[in-house]
Structure formats: structure tokens, C-alpha cells
């Protein structure tokens, strides 16, 4: 199986195949790379499957926005996503002290992932205001993203959470 970085030359999108189900896919024209599902209706637990692995992420405490990431059937998390102040992105804390920064800017429709060296790895952008699919552009190859492709689905989860909060406030 190819690593995520090897899809750099292909069009990669995040889509929701059915508006009636909480299932989301990261896909190319021919291949589903990752699938994110929410097994229970009101649960914050999400399961991401792809590249031969299964991960779970969930809020450890209902009043906090941070997420714990663990491999399926493991009790302890191996990584964390710490939400930035005022929902401006956040930081992925990975094993061995590695980090990936998520930058979100509302007015620029910017969702980007950066390495510790401040190199842009991935950018996510909506094609138009009327389409829900997001285009995923692999800006720079990254071994960290290849080892942790679930990161993209957490970013998508954050985007969906902001959209739901905006719709609820309207």
C-alpha cells in the first residue's frame, strides 16, 4: 500500500458520501484512503480506519475540546490534539516529542498543517461556498503524516464542529 505522501500528484478530497450518516471519507477518484465514523448518535467517539490500521479519538472530559488518540482496543492514548485558544487551530502532540501544528484562520478560509520546522505539509480548502467537499493538497512530503494519517480526519472533525456550532448559533 502507498503511503499518504505518495498521493501528492492526485486529487484528494474529504467528503461525506451521505448526509443521512455520520461517515466521512478521505478519497482519491478511485480509492478510499481513510474513513471516519461515529458509531453512536450522540457520542464524541470517532473511529478512523485506513492504511491498514484503526484509530479512535475522543474527548477525555466532556467540558474540554482536547482529544485523546489511541489505537483501537488500547486503553491509553499515544497522541493528543490540544485545541488552540478561541478555536484558532491547535497542536498535535505525537510520540517521541514530535508535534504538528494545525492553523485555522476564519477570514482566509485557511486550514493548514505545519511541521515543527514551520514547513507547510497539508492545506485543506473548500472548492466553493456551495460544496461541502474539501480539497486536500499535500504541499510537502512528511514522514509524520505518513505514520499518522488520522491527523487529517481530526482536522476535518474540527471543521465540522465549527460548522455545526455556527449552524446552531444561527
Buried (B, 14 or more C-beta within 10 A) or exposed (E): EEBBBEBEEBEBBBBBEEEEEBEBBBBEEEBEBBBBBBEEEEEBEBBBBBBEBBBBBBBEEEEEBBBBBBBEEEEEBBBBBBBBEEBEBBBBBBEEEBBBBBBBEEEEEEBBBBBEEEEBBBBBEBEEEEEEBBBBBBBBEBEBBBBBBBBBBBBBBBBBBBEEEEEEEE
